[in-house]
């Protein structure tokens, strides 16, 4: 066999380029591709990326390093809660970090397909998910694209866009009785007591009686029936 130093160097690595190595479980010689090694490094988090965690979506049989809570094919826009393992695929414990992010934003994106993602504000993160050693993550959808798919791996990363911290809540309504009251669950999106503006379908600003029943809920009462939208900010 020729000396290793005599082989030509390849500086243009391709997915199917390969090299010889030893499989740890049986000490047999194996052929490893660059693509397989890259996948391993991504999933196991062997290359540290600040503020990023990796989980696998397993809705039916979640375990350590997984997340669940919705069925496969659910649109990112329809996700409001998830059960997330207390450790990610790299085995790092994420509880203190995610708890620190409550009130801030997170991006959940499919590995190798960044255009399949959900952007959320974290409303709460509480002990007691739907499977062992998991927490419940409550989310407010801010934007995104696509659906979530069983068995795929997803990056969870702290993320924010300028101007999204004060996102306006929009709550359309249709009323047919006099008087009527609208209940708004605003989740403390803009603070404990957001400002309220009511606009009719005819683009008229209407005033109602606003009652802040809690830091996450308010009601608006009107004397006449009409349709429109309540905006919180």
Residue pairs with C-beta under 8 A, 6 or more apart in sequence:
10 17
13 34
14 34
15 33
15 34
15 35
15 38
16 33
16 34
16 35
17 33
17 34
18 31
18 32
18 33
18 34
19 31
19 32
20 29
20 30
20 31
20 32
21 29
21 30
21 32
22 28
22 29
22 30
23 29
23 30
40 46
41 47
42 54
42 111
42 153
43 54
43 56
43 89
43 111
43 153
44 54
44 89
44 90
45 52
45 53
45 54
45 88
45 89
45 90
45 92
46 90
49 157
51 97
51 157
51 158
52 155
52 156
52 157
52 158
53 88
53 90
53 92
53 94
53 97
53 98
53 155
53 156
53 157
54 65
54 88
54 89
54 90
54 111
54 153
54 154
54 155
54 156
55 65
55 66
55 67
55 84
55 85
55 88
55 89
55 153
55 154
55 156
56 65
56 66
56 67
56 89
56 151
56 152
56 153
56 154
57 66
57 67
57 68
57 72
57 148
57 149
57 150
57 151
57 152
57 153
57 154
58 66
58 67
58 68
58 150
58 151
59 68
59 69
59 70
59 71
59 72
59 150
60 68
60 150
62 68
62 83
62 85
62 130
62 131
62 134
63 85
63 131
63 132
64 85
64 87
64 91
64 133
65 85
65 87
65 88
65 89
65 91
66 85
66 131
67 82
67 83
67 84
67 85
67 134
67 154
68 82
68 83
68 129
68 130
68 131
68 134
69 79
69 81
69 82
69 83
69 129
69 130
69 136
70 78
70 79
70 82
70 148
72 148
72 149
72 150
73 147
73 148
73 149
74 147
74 148
75 146
75 147
75 148
76 108
76 116
76 117
76 118
76 141
76 144
76 145
76 146
76 147
76 148
77 118
77 141
77 144
78 141
79 118
79 120
79 139
79 141
79 148
80 138
80 139
80 140
80 141
81 136
81 137
81 138
81 139
82 136
82 137
82 139
83 129
83 130
83 131
83 134
83 135
83 136
83 137
84 94
84 98
84 129
84 134
84 135
84 136
84 137
84 156
85 129
85 131
85 133
85 134
86 93
86 94
86 95
86 133
86 134
86 135
87 93
87 94
87 133
88 94
88 156
89 153
95 135
98 122
98 125
98 135
98 137
99 125
101 122
101 125
101 158
102 122
102 123
102 124
102 125
103 121
103 122
104 121
104 122
104 158
104 160
105 119
105 120
105 121
105 122
105 142
105 158
105 159
105 160
105 161
105 164
105 165
106 119
106 120
106 121
106 122
106 139
106 156
106 157
106 158
106 159
107 117
107 118
107 119
107 120
107 155
107 156
107 157
107 158
107 159
108 117
108 118
108 120
108 154
108 155
108 156
109 116
109 117
109 118
109 154
109 155
109 157
110 116
110 117
110 146
110 148
110 149
110 152
110 153
110 154
111 152
111 153
111 154
111 155
115 145
115 146
116 145
116 146
116 147
117 144
117 145
117 146
118 139
118 141
118 143
118 144
118 148
119 141
119 142
119 143
119 144
119 159
119 161
119 164
120 139
120 140
120 141
120 142
121 139
121 140
121 142
121 164
121 167
121 189
122 137
122 138
122 139
123 138
123 139
123 140
123 187
123 188
124 136
124 137
124 138
125 135
125 136
125 137
125 138
126 135
126 136
126 138
127 135
127 136
128 135
128 136
129 135
129 136
130 136
140 187
140 189
142 164
142 167
148 154
166 190
166 233
167 189
167 190
168 190
168 231
168 232
168 233
169 184
169 186
169 189
169 190
169 194
169 230
169 231
169 232
169 233
170 229
170 230
170 231
171 182
171 184
171 229
171 230
171 231
171 232
172 227
172 228
172 229
173 182
173 227
173 228
173 229
173 230
174 227
175 182
175 222
175 225
175 226
175 227
176 225
177 225
178 223
178 224
178 225
179 221
179 222
179 223
179 224
180 221
180 222
180 225
181 219
181 220
181 221
181 222
182 219
182 220
182 221
182 222
182 230
183 217
183 218
183 219
184 196
184 217
184 218
184 219
184 220
184 230
184 232
185 216
185 217
186 194
186 216
186 217
186 218
186 232
187 216
188 215
188 216
189 232
190 232
190 233
192 212
192 215
193 212
193 215
193 218
194 218
194 232
194 233
195 232
195 233
196 210
196 218
196 220
196 230
196 231
196 232
197 205
197 230
197 231
197 233
198 205
198 206
198 207
198 208
198 220
198 228
198 229
198 230
198 231
199 205
199 206
199 228
199 229
199 231
200 206
200 226
200 227
200 228
201 226
201 227
201 228
206 222
206 226
206 228
208 220
208 221
208 222
209 220
209 221
209 222
210 218
210 219
210 220
211 218
211 219
211 220
211 221
212 218
213 219
218 232
220 230
